[in-house]
Amino acid sequence: MEVEIKERVNLSNQIKVNRINQGYSRQELGELSGIAKNTIRLIEEEKYKTTRLNVIIALAKALGITLEDIIVEKMVIVWEIMI
């Protein structure tokens, strides 16, 4: 068996998944982070062209996750080689 970890940058998906997993609405995350709920919506819908680092940091802090966790989507792939 071989395990491979693939990483890709997917900020919009990571914000949305972490927000939903923690049970926050966009409004609640906005209140916790100081970021407007409309900005969070635009980021999640990939309609926000450039997301500033201070916004990413505020969202990560409000979600209680690291910058790496909010930026990088990790996929674990397990390969089973049959001989």
N, C-alpha and C positions, 0 to 999 in steps of 0.2 A: 504494500500500500504506500502511496506517495501523497504527501500533502503539499499543496501549493497555495500561497496566499497572494491574491491579486489586489492591488490598491488602485483606486482612481479618485480623482477629485470630483465631488458631487455635493457642493455646498447646499444647494436648494433642497435636495432629497434628505440630507442629513439633518437639516434644521426641521423640516416637516416631520420626519420619523421620530426624532427625539422629542419634539413638542407634543406630538400625539401620544407617544409612549408614556409621557409624564402627565398626560391628562390636561394639558393647557390649551386654551383657545388662543387664537392670535392676539386677542385683546389682553388676555392674562399675561402672555409672554411679553407683550408690549409694555405692560405696566411694570413687570419685573425687570425688564432690560432697559427701559427708557427709549425704546425704538418704536416708532409709530406702527400700528397694526397694518396699515396700508403698505408700508415698506416691507414688513415681514411677508405679506401676501405676494408682493411683487418678486421678492427673492425666491419664495417657495415655487412660484409659477414660472421662474426663470425669465422674468420680464425686466429685471433690474440689471442693467448693463454692467455696472461696476460696483462691487460691494466693498466699502472701506473697511480697513482692518479694525478700527474702533467699533464698528457695528458688529463685526464677527466676534470680537472679544466680548462685547456686551451680551450678545446672544448666548455664547458659550458659557459665560459666567452665570447667567440667569438659568440656563439649563443644567448647570452643575457638571459640565463636561469640559474636556481639554480642547484646545484649538485643533489638535490633530484629529480628535474624534468628530469635531464638527465639519472639518474640511475633507477628510479622507474616508471614503467608503471602502471597507475591507470585505473581500469575498474569500471564503475559504473553500477550496476545491479539493476534494479527496478523490484520488485516482486509485483504483484497484486494478492491478495488472494480473491478468490470468495467464498462467504459464501451463 
